[in-house]
Structure formats: structure tokens, C-alpha cells
Amino acid sequence: MRTIKRTAQFKRDYKRRKHGINLDDILLKAVRYLVADITLPIHMRDYALIGN
């Protein structure tokens, strides 16, 4: 079983994003997957950034 550790960077990012989108439901689902050691669904995984 994994443990959850909130970093200062995470807290800042979360504050910034929470003003635009309701992240609570999405984040809670992702954290539950990670704590239970279940593979994340494709739409929740990291993806390659595209750009210059």
C-alpha cells in the first residue's frame, strides 16, 4: 500500500487550478487508484507534451 505525501509544489498547483475547475472529484479518484496500487485509466495517465 502506498502513502500519500502532499508536497509544497502540489499545494501551490492545486490552489491555482481549483479556481478554474472542480478538481476534487477527479483528484480523489486518481488518489484512490494510486493508494490501492491499481493502474490508472488511460485518461488519467501522463502524456507527452507537444510543442516547440
PDB file of N, CA, C, O and CB in Angstrom:
ATOM      1  N   MET A   1       0.849  -1.178   0.000  1.00  0.00           N
ATOM      2  CA  MET A   1       0.000   0.000   0.000  1.00  0.00           C
ATOM      3  C   MET A   1       0.894   1.240   0.000  1.00  0.00           C
ATOM      4  O   MET A   1       1.910   1.276   0.693  1.00  0.00           O
ATOM      5  CB  MET A   1      -0.965  -0.001   1.227  1.00  0.00           C
ATOM      6  N   ARG A   2       0.525   2.224  -0.754  1.00  0.00           N
ATOM      7  CA  ARG A   2       1.308   3.447  -0.856  1.00  0.00           C
ATOM      8  C   ARG A   2       0.816   4.486   0.143  1.00  0.00           C
ATOM      9  O   ARG A   2      -0.309   4.415   0.636  1.00  0.00           O
ATOM     10  CB  ARG A   2       1.245   4.007  -2.279  1.00  0.00           C
ATOM     11  N   THR A   3       1.670   5.437   0.424  1.00  0.00           N
ATOM     12  CA  THR A   3       1.280   6.535   1.296  1.00  0.00           C
ATOM     13  C   THR A   3       1.205   7.810   0.471  1.00  0.00           C
ATOM     14  O   THR A   3       1.891   7.948  -0.541  1.00  0.00           O
ATOM     15  CB  THR A   3       2.274   6.695   2.480  1.00  0.00           C
ATOM     16  N   ILE A   4       0.381   8.723   0.906  1.00  0.00           N
ATOM     17  CA  ILE A   4       0.188   9.990   0.207  1.00  0.00           C
ATOM     18  C   ILE A   4       1.000  11.065   0.917  1.00  0.00           C
ATOM     19  O   ILE A   4       0.912  11.223   2.134  1.00  0.00           O
ATOM     20  CB  ILE A   4      -1.322  10.379   0.146  1.00  0.00           C
ATOM     21  N   LYS A   5       1.785  11.796   0.147  1.00  0.00           N
ATOM     22  CA  LYS A   5       2.591  12.887   0.697  1.00  0.00           C
ATOM     23  C   LYS A   5       2.352  14.118  -0.164  1.00  0.00           C
ATOM     24  O   LYS A   5       2.696  14.127  -1.346  1.00  0.00           O
ATOM     25  CB  LYS A   5       4.119  12.513   0.746  1.00  0.00           C
ATOM     26  N   ARG A   6       1.767  15.151   0.419  1.00  0.00           N
ATOM     27  CA  ARG A   6       1.487  16.388  -0.318  1.00  0.00           C
ATOM     28  C   ARG A   6       2.698  17.299  -0.246  1.00  0.00           C
ATOM     29  O   ARG A   6       3.105  17.724   0.835  1.00  0.00           O
ATOM     30  CB  ARG A   6       0.231  17.107   0.246  1.00  0.00           C
ATOM     31  N   THR A   7       3.269  17.593  -1.400  1.00  0.00           N
ATOM     32  CA  THR A   7       4.424  18.489  -1.439  1.00  0.00           C
ATOM     33  C   THR A   7       3.950  19.930  -1.540  1.00  0.00           C
ATOM     34  O   THR A   7       2.786  20.195  -1.842  1.00  0.00           O
ATOM     35  CB  THR A   7       5.357  18.141  -2.624  1.00  0.00           C
ATOM     36  N   ALA A   8       4.860  20.849  -1.284  1.00  0.00           N
ATOM     37  CA  ALA A   8       4.531  22.274  -1.391  1.00  0.00           C
ATOM     38  C   ALA A   8       4.149  22.620  -2.828  1.00  0.00           C
ATOM     39  O   ALA A   8       3.245  23.424  -3.057  1.00  0.00           O
ATOM     40  CB  ALA A   8       5.721  23.148  -0.924  1.00  0.00           C
ATOM     41  N   GLN A   9       4.836  22.015  -3.793  1.00  0.00           N
ATOM     42  CA  GLN A   9       4.527  22.271  -5.202  1.00  0.00           C
ATOM     43  C   GLN A   9       3.110  21.809  -5.527  1.00  0.00           C
ATOM     44  O   GLN A   9       2.374  22.505  -6.226  1.00  0.00           O
ATOM     45  CB  GLN A   9       5.545  21.560  -6.121  1.00  0.00           C
ATOM     46  N   PHE A  10       2.730  20.651  -5.028  1.00  0.00           N
ATOM     47  CA  PHE A  10       1.382  20.147  -5.256  1.00  0.00           C
ATOM     48  C   PHE A  10       0.349  21.105  -4.684  1.00  0.00           C
ATOM     49  O   PHE A  10      -0.656  21.400  -5.330  1.00  0.00           O
ATOM     50  CB  PHE A  10       1.216  18.756  -4.640  1.00  0.00           C
ATOM     51  N   LYS A  11       0.595  21.588  -3.474  1.00  0.00           N
ATOM     52  CA  LYS A  11      -0.351  22.500  -2.836  1.00  0.00           C
ATOM     53  C   LYS A  11      -0.526  23.780  -3.649  1.00  0.00           C
ATOM     54  O   LYS A  11      -1.646  24.263  -3.815  1.00  0.00           O
ATOM     55  CB  LYS A  11       0.113  22.840  -1.422  1.00  0.00           C
ATOM     56  N   ARG A  12       0.586  24.333  -4.158  1.00  0.00           N
ATOM     57  CA  ARG A  12       0.504  25.550  -4.980  1.00  0.00           C
ATOM     58  C   ARG A  12      -0.257  25.283  -6.277  1.00  0.00           C
ATOM     59  O   ARG A  12      -1.122  26.066  -6.668  1.00  0.00           O
ATOM     60  CB  ARG A  12       1.916  26.083  -5.298  1.00  0.00           C
ATOM     61  N   ASP A  13       0.071  24.176  -6.939  1.00  0.00           N
ATOM     62  CA  ASP A  13      -0.608  23.836  -8.191  1.00  0.00           C
ATOM     63  C   ASP A  13      -2.098  23.621  -7.962  1.00  0.00           C
ATOM     64  O   ASP A  13      -2.926  24.061  -8.760  1.00  0.00           O
ATOM     65  CB  ASP A  13       0.014  22.581  -8.816  1.00  0.00           C
ATOM     66  N   TYR A  14      -2.432  22.949  -6.878  1.00  0.00           N
ATOM     67  CA  TYR A  14      -3.830  22.670  -6.577  1.00  0.00           C
ATOM     68  C   TYR A  14      -4.600  23.962  -6.335  1.00  0.00           C
ATOM     69  O   TYR A  14      -5.722  24.120  -6.816  1.00  0.00           O
ATOM     70  CB  TYR A  14      -3.941  21.750  -5.360  1.00  0.00           C
ATOM     71  N   LYS A  15      -3.997  24.887  -5.587  1.00  0.00           N
ATOM     72  CA  LYS A  15      -4.650  26.175  -5.335  1.00  0.00           C
ATOM     73  C   LYS A  15      -4.908  26.919  -6.639  1.00  0.00           C
ATOM     74  O   LYS A  15      -5.982  27.487  -6.839  1.00  0.00           O
ATOM     75  CB  LYS A  15      -3.794  27.037  -4.398  1.00  0.00           C
ATOM     76  N   ARG A  16      -3.912  26.912  -7.525  1.00  0.00           N
ATOM     77  CA  ARG A  16      -4.037  27.601  -8.801  1.00  0.00           C
ATOM     78  C   ARG A  16      -5.155  27.006  -9.649  1.00  0.00           C
ATOM     79  O   ARG A  16      -5.946  27.740 -10.242  1.00  0.00           O
ATOM     80  CB  ARG A  16      -2.720  27.544  -9.561  1.00  0.00           C
ATOM     81  N   ARG A  17      -5.221  25.699  -9.705  1.00  0.00           N
ATOM     82  CA  ARG A  17      -6.174  25.030 -10.572  1.00  0.00           C
ATOM     83  C   ARG A  17      -7.588  25.001 -10.007  1.00  0.00           C
ATOM     84  O   ARG A  17      -8.553  24.990 -10.772  1.00  0.00           O
ATOM     85  CB  ARG A  17      -5.716  23.637 -10.835  1.00  0.00           C
ATOM     86  N   LYS A  18      -7.729  24.989  -8.703  1.00  0.00           N
ATOM     87  CA  LYS A  18      -9.060  24.822  -8.125  1.00  0.00           C
ATOM     88  C   LYS A  18      -9.976  26.002  -8.417  1.00  0.00           C
ATOM     89  O   LYS A  18     -11.197  25.877  -8.319  1.00  0.00           O
ATOM     90  CB  LYS A  18      -8.952  24.626  -6.634  1.00  0.00           C
ATOM     91  N   HIS A  19      -9.406  27.137  -8.773  1.00  0.00           N
ATOM     92  CA  HIS A  19     -10.231  28.298  -9.078  1.00  0.00           C
ATOM     93  C   HIS A  19     -10.902  28.176 -10.437  1.00  0.00           C
ATOM     94  O   HIS A  19     -11.904  28.845 -10.690  1.00  0.00           O
ATOM     95  CB  HIS A  19      -9.396  29.558  -9.029  1.00  0.00           C
ATOM     96  N   GLY A  20     -10.369  27.336 -11.313  1.00  0.00           N
ATOM     97  CA  GLY A  20     -10.937  27.212 -12.645  1.00  0.00           C
ATOM     98  C   GLY A  20     -11.803  25.972 -12.821  1.00  0.00           C
ATOM     99  O   GLY A  20     -12.833  26.030 -13.493  1.00  0.00           O
ATOM    100  N   ILE A  21     -11.403  24.864 -12.233  1.00  0.00           N
ATOM    101  CA  ILE A  21     -12.075  23.583 -12.454  1.00  0.00           C
ATOM    102  C   ILE A  21     -12.276  22.901 -11.105  1.00  0.00           C
ATOM    103  O   ILE A  21     -11.441  23.020 -10.209  1.00  0.00           O
ATOM    104  CB  ILE A  21     -11.252  22.669 -13.426  1.00  0.00           C
ATOM    105  N   ASN A  22     -13.382  22.191 -10.969  1.00  0.00           N
ATOM    106  CA  ASN A  22     -13.608  21.420  -9.751  1.00  0.00           C
ATOM    107  C   ASN A  22     -12.775  20.143  -9.832  1.00  0.00           C
ATOM    108  O   ASN A  22     -13.180  19.172 -10.472  1.00  0.00           O
ATOM    109  CB  ASN A  22     -15.129  21.092  -9.558  1.00  0.00           C
ATOM    110  N   LEU A  23     -11.624  20.148  -9.190  1.00  0.00           N
ATOM    111  CA  LEU A  23     -10.696  19.027  -9.266  1.00  0.00           C
ATOM    112  C   LEU A  23     -10.912  17.987  -8.178  1.00  0.00           C
ATOM    113  O   LEU A  23     -10.337  16.900  -8.242  1.00  0.00           O
ATOM    114  CB  LEU A  23      -9.294  19.531  -9.196  1.00  0.00           C
ATOM    115  N   ASP A  24     -11.714  18.295  -7.200  1.00  0.00           N
ATOM    116  CA  ASP A  24     -11.836  17.401  -6.055  1.00  0.00           C
ATOM    117  C   ASP A  24     -12.239  15.986  -6.444  1.00  0.00           C
ATOM    118  O   ASP A  24     -11.620  15.024  -5.988  1.00  0.00           O
ATOM    119  CB  ASP A  24     -12.836  17.954  -5.084  1.00  0.00           C
ATOM    120  N   ASP A  25     -13.260  15.842  -7.275  1.00  0.00           N
ATOM    121  CA  ASP A  25     -13.727  14.512  -7.663  1.00  0.00           C
ATOM    122  C   ASP A  25     -12.681  13.777  -8.486  1.00  0.00           C
ATOM    123  O   ASP A  25     -12.423  12.594  -8.264  1.00  0.00           O
ATOM    124  CB  ASP A  25     -15.029  14.614  -8.449  1.00  0.00           C
ATOM    125  N   ILE A  26     -12.085  14.480  -9.433  1.00  0.00           N
ATOM    126  CA  ILE A  26     -11.086  13.870 -10.307  1.00  0.00           C
ATOM    127  C   ILE A  26      -9.859  13.458  -9.501  1.00  0.00           C
ATOM    128  O   ILE A  26      -9.347  12.350  -9.658  1.00  0.00           O
ATOM    129  CB  ILE A  26     -10.686  14.840 -11.437  1.00  0.00           C
ATOM    130  N   LEU A  27      -9.398  14.346  -8.648  1.00  0.00           N
ATOM    131  CA  LEU A  27      -8.209  14.068  -7.851  1.00  0.00           C
ATOM    132  C   LEU A  27      -8.458  12.926  -6.877  1.00  0.00           C
ATOM    133  O   LEU A  27      -7.599  12.062  -6.704  1.00  0.00           O
ATOM    134  CB  LEU A  27      -7.771  15.318  -7.094  1.00  0.00           C
ATOM    135  N   LEU A  28      -9.601  12.914  -6.250  1.00  0.00           N
ATOM    136  CA  LEU A  28      -9.913  11.862  -5.288  1.00  0.00           C
ATOM    137  C   LEU A  28      -9.924  10.489  -5.957  1.00  0.00           C
ATOM    138  O   LEU A  28      -9.418   9.519  -5.392  1.00  0.00           O
ATOM    139  CB  LEU A  28     -11.265  12.135  -4.624  1.00  0.00           C
ATOM    140  N   LYS A  29     -10.493  10.406  -7.148  1.00  0.00           N
ATOM    141  CA  LYS A  29     -10.496   9.136  -7.883  1.00  0.00           C
ATOM    142  C   LYS A  29      -9.076   8.686  -8.195  1.00  0.00           C
ATOM    143  O   LYS A  29      -8.739   7.516  -8.008  1.00  0.00           O
ATOM    144  CB  LYS A  29     -11.304   9.266  -9.185  1.00  0.00           C
ATOM    145  N   ALA A  30      -8.240   9.609  -8.669  1.00  0.00           N
ATOM    146  CA  ALA A  30      -6.860   9.268  -9.023  1.00  0.00           C
ATOM    147  C   ALA A  30      -6.081   8.809  -7.794  1.00  0.00           C
ATOM    148  O   ALA A  30      -5.333   7.834  -7.863  1.00  0.00           O
ATOM    149  CB  ALA A  30      -6.159  10.471  -9.675  1.00  0.00           C
ATOM    150  N   VAL A  31      -6.249   9.499  -6.678  1.00  0.00           N
ATOM    151  CA  VAL A  31      -5.538   9.128  -5.455  1.00  0.00           C
ATOM    152  C   VAL A  31      -5.986   7.757  -4.976  1.00  0.00           C
ATOM    153  O   VAL A  31      -5.164   6.967  -4.512  1.00  0.00           O
ATOM    154  CB  VAL A  31      -5.765  10.177  -4.355  1.00  0.00           C
ATOM    155  N   ARG A  32      -7.260   7.466  -5.081  1.00  0.00           N
ATOM    156  CA  ARG A  32      -7.751   6.139  -4.667  1.00  0.00           C
ATOM    157  C   ARG A  32      -7.128   5.033  -5.507  1.00  0.00           C
ATOM    158  O   ARG A  32      -6.759   3.986  -4.975  1.00  0.00           O
ATOM    159  CB  ARG A  32      -9.282   6.073  -4.776  1.00  0.00           C
ATOM    160  N   TYR A  33      -7.007   5.256  -6.822  1.00  0.00           N
ATOM    161  CA  TYR A  33      -6.351   4.276  -7.688  1.00  0.00           C
ATOM    162  C   TYR A  33      -4.906   4.058  -7.245  1.00  0.00           C
ATOM    163  O   TYR A  33      -4.449   2.919  -7.142  1.00  0.00           O
ATOM    164  CB  TYR A  33      -6.395   4.736  -9.162  1.00  0.00           C
ATOM    165  N   LEU A  34      -4.192   5.146  -6.983  1.00  0.00           N
ATOM    166  CA  LEU A  34      -2.779   5.046  -6.639  1.00  0.00           C
ATOM    167  C   LEU A  34      -2.563   4.381  -5.285  1.00  0.00           C
ATOM    168  O   LEU A  34      -1.650   3.570  -5.136  1.00  0.00           O
ATOM    169  CB  LEU A  34      -2.147   6.420  -6.641  1.00  0.00           C
ATOM    170  N   VAL A  35      -3.385   4.711  -4.304  1.00  0.00           N
ATOM    171  CA  VAL A  35      -3.244   4.113  -2.977  1.00  0.00           C
ATOM    172  C   VAL A  35      -3.511   2.614  -3.035  1.00  0.00           C
ATOM    173  O   VAL A  35      -2.854   1.838  -2.342  1.00  0.00           O
ATOM    174  CB  VAL A  35      -4.199   4.787  -1.974  1.00  0.00           C
ATOM    175  N   ALA A  36      -4.466   2.205  -3.854  1.00  0.00           N
ATOM    176  CA  ALA A  36      -4.810   0.792  -3.968  1.00  0.00           C
ATOM    177  C   ALA A  36      -3.877   0.051  -4.924  1.00  0.00           C
ATOM    178  O   ALA A  36      -4.056  -1.146  -5.150  1.00  0.00           O
ATOM    179  CB  ALA A  36      -6.247   0.643  -4.433  1.00  0.00           C
ATOM    180  N   ASP A  37      -2.881   0.745  -5.492  1.00  0.00           N
ATOM    181  CA  ASP A  37      -1.927   0.166  -6.446  1.00  0.00           C
ATOM    182  C   ASP A  37      -2.616  -0.381  -7.693  1.00  0.00           C
ATOM    183  O   ASP A  37      -2.203  -1.402  -8.242  1.00  0.00           O
ATOM    184  CB  ASP A  37      -1.129  -0.944  -5.777  1.00  0.00           C
ATOM    185  N   ILE A  38      -3.665   0.304  -8.133  1.00  0.00           N
ATOM    186  CA  ILE A  38      -4.387  -0.067  -9.350  1.00  0.00           C
ATOM    187  C   ILE A  38      -3.878   0.824 -10.478  1.00  0.00           C
ATOM    188  O   ILE A  38      -3.624   2.011 -10.272  1.00  0.00           O
ATOM    189  CB  ILE A  38      -5.947   0.075  -9.166  1.00  0.00           C
ATOM    190  N   THR A  39      -3.732   0.250 -11.666  1.00  0.00           N
ATOM    191  CA  THR A  39      -3.283   1.022 -12.820  1.00  0.00           C
ATOM    192  C   THR A  39      -4.310   2.093 -13.151  1.00  0.00           C
ATOM    193  O   THR A  39      -5.513   1.833 -13.171  1.00  0.00           O
ATOM    194  CB  THR A  39      -3.045   0.104 -14.038  1.00  0.00           C
ATOM    195  N   LEU A  40      -3.822   3.298 -13.411  1.00  0.00           N
ATOM    196  CA  LEU A  40      -4.715   4.407 -13.755  1.00  0.00           C
ATOM    197  C   LEU A  40      -5.345   4.182 -15.120  1.00  0.00           C
ATOM    198  O   LEU A  40      -4.702   3.625 -16.010  1.00  0.00           O
ATOM    199  CB  LEU A  40      -3.954   5.742 -13.737  1.00  0.00           C
ATOM    200  N   PRO A  41      -6.590   4.604 -15.301  1.00  0.00           N
ATOM    201  CA  PRO A  41      -7.200   4.553 -16.623  1.00  0.00           C
ATOM    202  C   PRO A  41      -6.415   5.443 -17.591  1.00  0.00           C
ATOM    203  O   PRO A  41      -5.702   6.352 -17.165  1.00  0.00           O
ATOM    204  CB  PRO A  41      -8.684   4.991 -16.557  1.00  0.00           C
ATOM    205  N   ILE A  42      -6.545   5.183 -18.868  1.00  0.00           N
ATOM    206  CA  ILE A  42      -5.777   5.902 -19.880  1.00  0.00           C
ATOM    207  C   ILE A  42      -5.980   7.408 -19.782  1.00  0.00           C
ATOM    208  O   ILE A  42      -5.019   8.161 -19.941  1.00  0.00           O
ATOM    209  CB  ILE A  42      -6.161   5.422 -21.268  1.00  0.00           C
ATOM    210  N   HIS A  43      -7.197   7.869 -19.525  1.00  0.00           N
ATOM    211  CA  HIS A  43      -7.444   9.311 -19.497  1.00  0.00           C
ATOM    212  C   HIS A  43      -6.833  10.007 -18.279  1.00  0.00           C
ATOM    213  O   HIS A  43      -6.838  11.237 -18.213  1.00  0.00           O
ATOM    214  CB  HIS A  43      -8.926   9.569 -19.527  1.00  0.00           C
ATOM    215  N   MET A  44      -6.310   9.247 -17.316  1.00  0.00           N
ATOM    216  CA  MET A  44      -5.683   9.841 -16.133  1.00  0.00           C
ATOM    217  C   MET A  44      -4.158   9.741 -16.161  1.00  0.00           C
ATOM    218  O   MET A  44      -3.495  10.240 -15.252  1.00  0.00           O
ATOM    219  CB  MET A  44      -6.210   9.172 -14.883  1.00  0.00           C
ATOM    220  N   ARG A  45      -3.603   9.115 -17.172  1.00  0.00           N
ATOM    221  CA  ARG A  45      -2.155   8.913 -17.234  1.00  0.00           C
ATOM    222  C   ARG A  45      -1.441  10.128 -17.795  1.00  0.00           C
ATOM    223  O   ARG A  45      -2.050  10.994 -18.425  1.00  0.00           O
ATOM    224  CB  ARG A  45      -1.828   7.692 -18.075  1.00  0.00           C
ATOM    225  N   ASP A  46      -0.119  10.176 -17.552  1.00  0.00           N
ATOM    226  CA  ASP A  46       0.718  11.218 -18.143  1.00  0.00           C
ATOM    227  C   ASP A  46       0.715  11.059 -19.652  1.00  0.00           C
ATOM    228  O   ASP A  46       0.507   9.964 -20.175  1.00  0.00           O
ATOM    229  CB  ASP A  46       2.165  11.159 -17.588  1.00  0.00           C
ATOM    230  N   TYR A  47       0.943  12.144 -20.331  1.00  0.00           N
ATOM    231  CA  TYR A  47       1.026  12.104 -21.787  1.00  0.00           C
ATOM    232  C   TYR A  47       2.154  13.013 -22.234  1.00  0.00           C
ATOM    233  O   TYR A  47       2.544  13.945 -21.530  1.00  0.00           O
ATOM    234  CB  TYR A  47      -0.317  12.525 -22.441  1.00  0.00           C
ATOM    235  N   ALA A  48       2.664  12.728 -23.404  1.00  0.00           N
ATOM    236  CA  ALA A  48       3.771  13.520 -23.944  1.00  0.00           C
ATOM    237  C   ALA A  48       3.269  14.905 -24.323  1.00  0.00           C
ATOM    238  O   ALA A  48       2.220  15.051 -24.952  1.00  0.00           O
ATOM    239  CB  ALA A  48       4.410  12.819 -25.170  1.00  0.00           C
ATOM    240  N   LEU A  49       4.028  15.913 -23.936  1.00  0.00           N
ATOM    241  CA  LEU A  49       3.676  17.281 -24.296  1.00  0.00           C
ATOM    242  C   LEU A  49       4.112  17.552 -25.729  1.00  0.00           C
ATOM    243  O   LEU A  49       5.159  17.079 -26.170  1.00  0.00           O
ATOM    244  CB  LEU A  49       4.326  18.297 -23.322  1.00  0.00           C
ATOM    245  N   ILE A  50       3.312  18.307 -26.439  1.00  0.00           N
ATOM    246  CA  ILE A  50       3.599  18.617 -27.835  1.00  0.00           C
ATOM    247  C   ILE A  50       3.804  20.119 -27.950  1.00  0.00           C
ATOM    248  O   ILE A  50       3.043  20.902 -27.381  1.00  0.00           O
ATOM    249  CB  ILE A  50       2.451  18.130 -28.780  1.00  0.00           C
ATOM    250  N   GLY A  51       4.812  20.507 -28.672  1.00  0.00           N
ATOM    251  CA  GLY A  51       5.045  21.935 -28.847  1.00  0.00           C
ATOM    252  C   GLY A  51       6.452  22.216 -29.318  1.00  0.00           C
ATOM    253  O   GLY A  51       7.203  21.304 -29.664  1.00  0.00           O
ATOM    254  N   ASN A  52       6.796  23.475 -29.326  1.00  0.00           N
ATOM    255  CA  ASN A  52       8.130  23.874 -29.804  1.00  0.00           C
ATOM    256  C   ASN A  52       9.172  23.635 -28.765  1.00  0.00           C
ATOM    257  O   ASN A  52      10.349  23.912 -28.995  1.00  0.00           O
ATOM    258  CB  ASN A  52       8.149  25.329 -30.209  1.00  0.00           C
TER     259      ASN A  52
END
